């Protein structure tokens, strides 16, 4: 796992994981999007009234989709939306991605806590 200092535009947190799937090696990157980002994933998340959202990219695996995946959290459920016509994830790849989303949520807990404090004016606020 790596946490880059260069967080992609429109993201609050970012992680990249080296992965193996189906005997192939690749990587999966996951972002947590900024709530007010004027991006396609941000607009989609607001339209869906999501509590959180981000983008997932998988590189180096034949089973990976060609385009990024948008994830959204509505209530306590995470939904994946494929970009591109007719794109679908296999059941195995969905389970694989779900495992890394769970790991991502655990890994970004410090950033989420700091963001929550900033937004509520807590001790780590930048105000």
N, C-alpha and C positions, 0 to 999 in steps of 0.2 A: 504494500500500500504506500502511496505517496500523497502528500498534501502539498500542492503547488502554491508558492507565493503569488504566482500569476493566475489569479482566479479569473475564469472566463467572464466576459462582459455579461451583465444581467444575473450573475450568480452570487450567492452569499457564501457558499461552501462548495468544495470540489474535492473529489478523491479519484485516484486511478488505481486499479488493482490489476496485477498480472494474474491471468487465469488459464486454466486448462479445461477444455470441454470437448468431448468426443475425440480425445487423443490429439487435439490441436492446442497450440499455445497462442494466446492473444492477450488483449487487455479490454477492460470495461471501465469507462469513466462515468461518474454520476455527479450531477450538480444539484444544489438546492437553489432554486431561483429567488431573486429579489421580489418581494411582494408587489412592488410598483413598477417592475421592469416593463418597458414598452417593446416587448418582443412577442413573436407569435405564441410561444409557450406561455408567456405571462398573460397575454390576452385570453388565450384558451382557458387557462386556470381560473381567471376571474369570471369568465362566462359560465364555467361549470361550478362556480362558488366553492372552489377548492381551498382548503386551509393551507396547503403547501403544494409545491410542484417543482419539477426539475427536468433535466434531460439526461438520457442514458445513451452512450455511444459504445458500440462493441466493434473492435477491430481485430483482424487476424483469424477469425473463425468463419469457416464456410457457411455454418448455420446462421450466422449473424445477419440481421437485416441491413440493407444498403444504406438506409437513412436512420437518423437518431430516433429514439423512442422518447415520448413525453410521458412522465409519470405525474399523477396528481393524487392528492390525498383529500378525500371527501369523507367527513365524519371520521371513522376509524379504518376506512378501507383505502387501499392503494389501487389505482387503476392505471393500466398501461395503454397508451394510444400510439399506434404506429403511424409514421409519416410515410407517405407514398401510397399509390394506388395498389389495392389488393395485397398489401403487406400483412403478414400474420406471423406470430411466433409459435413454434411447436410447443407442446405441453412441457417437454423436457427443458427447452430454453426458457420458458416462463418460470419454471421452478428454479432454474439456475439464476435468473435475473432477480427473482424474489429473495433468494438467499443473500445476494450482494446488496440489495436495497436495505435489508435488515442490518447487515454489517455497516453500511453507509450511515444509517440512522444512529447506530451506536457510536461510530467514529466521529460524527459531527456534533455530538452532544455538547461539547464545550463551546462551539461556535453558536449553537442554538441558544444556549444559556446566556451567552454574552449579548446576542441580538435581542433576546427577550428583555434583558436588563436595560439595554439601550432604549428600546421602544417604550418601556414603562418608567424610565427615569431612575432606575435602580443604581447601585453603587458603581457599576461599570459604564454608566451612561456617558456619552460624549457631549451631552448638552452642557 
